[in-house]
Amino acid sequence: MKRRSFILSMIILGCLLLGFAIISLGLGAVYIPPERVVNVLFNPAAPGVESTDISIIRDIRLPRIILSILVGAGLAAAGAAFQGLFRNPLADPFIIGASGGASLGATLAIAAGISSGFLGFGPIPLAAFIGTIVAVIFVYSIAQTSGNASIMALLLAGASLSTVLTSIVSLIMMVEDSDMHEIFAWLMGGFAGRSWSHLFSSAPYILIGLIFLWLLSRPLDALACGEETARTFGLPLGRARAAVIMAASLITAAAVAAGGIIGFVGLIAPHITRLFFGASHHRLIPASALTGALLLVIADDLARTLIAPVEMPVGIVTSLLGGTFFLYLLKNMQKELRGPA
């Protein structure tokens, strides 16, 4: 894809995201038309704008929508990075134990009734953030062999740790049955009740991680071609892998702290993006971020409206949509591999 075409495509994606965000700001128990949403945001003194509209949009819905955009962008970019790093189309942001660590951290915080936070995070998001970081560091340290963590070792260590941590979470849920509903709701992921404080605490980590992943585009291209090819380019494999894992894990930790475990966005968005933008990470990372943001905003809209007034966990919606799409994608890939009859 030529540079001009890429820029135009990114502008179109950005406009789509903005349009869906404006529509999303109007959805809810109180419906607000898009034109009134625009007035609330840019011209609150306009005729027809009520004080309740301003309060609903600015205090309740706007931080939620911006947070869903950031979380979707972060998970998609991290997924694209891990798919390139591991050369595995099934890789997602949780492939090296992040979800298990986050789940255990949040579950322990809920079961213990911890009420104090730190660095702007509430107690449960903070525990999930710490759990993610600790799990990833543990996986990386276990996978290290002669100073280098091989791809296979990272994958095996991540899968093993996730299994162990998930089992511990299940055990805690059985013992602390009074907290089971709260734990289960958090594990399903969602943005209900999220406010500006959640946005301000998570946004810096996601944005910093996104910038670093984009700066690591060239090393990711080399790593995606295989270790031998990367060596011929003079790439220090250990440091390059560590840098990608650190940036992607920082994003994942902040995204999980903000919205819980939201699956399939980080798996599906890079695949959709790759179909249109190619495999070069210099373009794939930002395009995946916009695609992931758009997907999660739509999923959050569906979660709020499908069975209103009850709100579904957004993780259920992303799993349903993402799983269905992925099966469709796999079916088409098999047809292409078989070729014409």
N, C-alpha and C positions, 0 to 999 in steps of 0.2 A: 504494500500500500504506500502510495506517495505521501510526502509530508503534508501537502495541501489537503489531500483527501482525509488524512488522519485528523488534522485539525478541525475540518468541517464535521467529521463524524463525532468528534468529542464535543463540539458545540451543540450538535443535535441531541446527543445523549444528555448534556447538561440542561438543555431546554426541556427535554422530557422529564428529567428529574425535578426541575423547578415547577413544571406544570402539575405533576403528581403531588408535590409537596404542598402547593397551594390548595389543591382539591382536598388533600388529607387534613389540612388545617380546618376545613369546614365540616368534616365528618364527625359525627358523635351524637350524643343524646340531644344536643341542640345543633341543628343544621344551620350552617352559615354559608350563603352563596359565595362563589369564588371572587366576584367583583367586590363584595363587602370585605372579604379576607384581605384583598389587596389594599383596600382603603385603610383597614386596621393597621396594616404593616407600614404603609407609606404616607397615608393621609388620614389620621384618626379624627380630624376635625370635619371630615366630609359629611354631608347630609346622609342620614340613615344609619350611621355608625353609633351603636349604643355602648354604654360603659360596660355592660355585661359581655358584649362581643370582644372588647379589648381585653377584659380580664380572662375570658375563656381561652382566647388565642395566645396572648402573650405569656400568661402565667401557667397554663396547663398544657396546651397542645404544641406550642412552638418548641419548647425544650425537648419534648418527646420526639417530634419529627426530626429535629436536627440530630438528636442522639441516635435515632434509627438510621439516619443517613451515614453518620460517622461509623457506627458499628458495622453496617452493611459494607461500607467501603473498606474498612479495616480487615474484616474477615475475608472478603474477596481477594484483596491484595496479598494477604498472608497465605491464602490457599494457592494463589498463582505462584508465589515464591516457593512454597513447599513442593508443589507439583514439578517445578523446574529443578529444585535441589535434589529431590529423590527420584526424578525421572519416572514418576508414578502418577498416572491419571486419576487414581483413587485417593491421592493425598489431599488432606484438608488441614485447616489450622490446628486441629486437635490430634494429629497423627502421632505426636511424640509425648502424649500423656497430659496435655494441657487440660482437657475436659475432666479427666479423672482427678487431677490436683485441685481444680476449681470446685468440682462437686464436693470433694471431701472437705475442703476449707469452708465452703458455705454451709455444709451440713453440720460440721462441728460448731460453727458460730451460732446456728439456729438452735441446735440441741443444748448448747451451753448457756444460751440466753445472753450472749455478749451484747453490751449496749453502747460501747464506746468505739469511735472510729479514729482515723488518722489520715493526714494529707488530703482532707476533703472527702475521703471515702467513708461511707457508713460502715457499720461492723460487718455485715454480710458481704458487701462488695469488696471490702478490704481483705477479708479472709479468702475470698475467691481469687483475688489478685495475687496474694501471697502464695496460695496453694498452687496456682498455675506456674508462677516463677520457680518455686521450689521443685515442682515435679519435672519441669523441663531441665533445670540444672542437674537434678538427680539422674535423669535419663542420659544427658550428655556425658556426665562423669562416668556412668556405668559403661557407656558405649565406647569410651576412649580406649584405643589400643595403640600402644607405642606413640602416644602423643597425638594420634589422629582418630577421630570418631568416624568409622566407616558408615556408609549408607545403610547396609543391612543391619549392622549392630544398633544403629539409632532406631530403625523401624521395629526390630525385635524387642529392644528395651522399652520403647514407647508402648507397644501393644501389651507387653507383660505387665508393666506398671499400671496401665489403664484398667486391666482386668482386676488386679489386686485392689486398687483404690475403689473401683466400682463395687466390688464385693463388700468392702468395709462400709461404704455408704449404704448399701442395702441392709447390712447388719444393724447399723445405727438407726435406720428407719424402722426396723422391726422392734428394736428396744424402745426407742422414743416414739411410740405410735401417736402420742398427742401432737407431735410436731410434724407428722408425716405429710399432712396437706400442704403446709408451708414449704417444706423441703421439696416436695414433688412439684409444686407450682414454680419454685425457683429453678429447678432442674429443666423444666420445659421451656424456660426463656420467655421474655416479654418486657414491655416497657410501661406497663400499668403503674401509675403513681410516680413515674420518673419526673424529676424537676430540674431546675437550673443547676442545683448543686451536683447532681449526678453527671450532668453534661460537663461542668467545669472541672470535675475531678478526673474524668476519663479522657476528655478531648486532647489535652496536651500529649499524653502517651501515644494515643492513636496517630495523631498528626506527626509526631516525631518519628514514629515507626514507619509511617508511609513515606516520609521523605527519605529515610535511610534505605528502605527497600528500593525506591526508585534510583537512588544513587548506586545501588548494588546491581543494577540491571545488566551491565556488561559481565561481571563475574557470574551472574546467574545464567546468562546465555552460554558461557563457557562450561559451567557445571552441568547444564542440561544436555550438552553434547557428549558427556562422559568424562570420567576422570583422566583418561589418557590424553584426550583432546585438550582438557583444561591444563594439564601439565605442559603440553607443547606450547601453550600460550604464556607459560611462566607464572601461572596463577598459584599462589600458595593455598593448597586445598584446605588445610586445617583452619586457617584464619578466615578464608572466604566462607566456609560452611558455618563457622562459629558466628560470623557477622550476620549472615542471613537468618540463622536460628534466633539470635538475640533480637533482631529487629522484628521478625514475624511473631516471636513469642511475647514481646512487649505489647504489640498490637492486640494479640489474642487475649492476654491477661486483662488489659483495659476494657476490651469489648465484652468479655465474660463478666467482669465486675459490673459493667453498666447494664447488661441485658440478660445475663444468665447464659445457659447453654443453648445456642441457636445453631442448629445443624443445617447442612446442605448449602447454605449461601456461599461458604468458602470453597465448596466442591463444584457447584454448578456454574457460578458466575464466571470463573476463568475459562471453562469449556465453551460457554456461549461466546465470550469475548474472543477466544482464539479462532473461532469460526470466521469472524469478520476482520480481525486485526492482525492475525498471524501470531507467531510464537516468540517474536522478539520482545524481551521483557521491558525494554525501554518504552514500548507502547502498551504492552500487555498489562503492566502494573497499574498505570493510571486509568486505562480503559476498563479493567476489571473492577477497580474501585468504584467508578461511576455506575457500572452495571450492577454490582453488588448493592450499592446504595439504593438504586431504583428498585431492585427486587425486594429488598427488605422494607422499603416504604410501602410498596404494594401489599406485601404479606401482612404488615401491621394494619393496613386499612381493612383487609379481609378479616383479620383476627378481631377487630373492633366491631365489624358490621354483620358478619355472616349469621351469628346467632344472637344479635343484640336483643335485649340490653346486657346479656352475658358476654363477657370478653374472653375469647380463647387465648391460650398461650401462643405467642407468635411462633415458637419452636415447632408446634404441631402443624401450623400452616406451611412453614418452610419445608418440613419433612414430607408432607403430603405432595406439595407442588414439586419440590426438588427430586424426590424419589421417583415420581411419575415421569418427570422430564428425563431423568437419568436413564430409566429403563427404555424410553423412546430413543435416546441418543445411542445406547448400546445396541439396540435393534438395528438402527441405521448403519452403525459401524460394522456390524456383522454382515449386512447386505453388501456393503462396499468391499469387504474382504473377500466375500464369496464371488463377487463380480457377476456379470450377466450369465444367465443360464445357457 
